[in-house]
């Protein structure tokens, strides 16, 4: 019986874009992460890549104002039937600035928002958007607004409830049901704990379906 394993084998910071001209356009697939400021996005990225310190964890919400690209090399091993095959994939993980709080205002805030929207709406290599929502607060209006905007663009969407380790089992199940009801997407919502790596493999499995194979 064939068994498949998909994993990230290398991850490194590549660049930070502050205007559209700096965005990557080399045809590699992009998996992007977006969410409210202080939702735990950097911690999730570090957990997903199993690379402590890859994405900087800020204690000051709204501090990050750049689109950060991380170069990812992943590997898919298929073993069974007397044969073993390995393929590698090269893609970008894209960390988008948090919404909902920013140490800027007026025209600067508007320009910053347009910068994010330009990436989301116009990137031809964006394969999957992951919307992160604090599982402790599953129905905030700002998250609903972000969800409706993303769904209106028609892109594949995975909703992730972060900070699952901060809830008891009853509230976890209650709030994940709220996510499923309030944010119907292409895949069932995942609860995630960056501390315990809860559902790391399930999220990798979703990402795998959007990554093109490349022979090593």
JOTA-V31558 format. One line per field, one symbol per residue. ss: DSSP state (H for helix, E for strand, - for the rest). phi: phi as a letter, one per 40 degrees, with the letter a starting at -180 (. if undefined). A space follows every 50 residues. Layout:
ss: ???
phi: ???
This chain:
ss: --EEEEEEEEEEEEEEE--HHH-------EEEEEEE----HHHHHHHHH- ----------------EEEEEEEEEEEEEE--EEEEEEEEEEEEE---E- -----HHHHHHHHHHHHHHHHH---EEEEEEEEE------HHHHHHHHHH HH----EEEEEE-HHH--HHHHHHHHHHHHHH-------EE-E----E-H HHHHHHHH-----E--
phi: .cbbbbacbaaacbabcbadccccabgccbbbbbicdgcgcccccccdcf bcgcbccccbdgccbbcbbbcbbbbbbbbiggbbbbbbbbabcbbcdcbh aacaafcccccccccccccccbccbccabbccbcccbcbcdccccccccc cccgcdbbcbccgcccbccccdccccccccccbcbcbdcbcbbccbgdgd ccccccddcbbccbcc
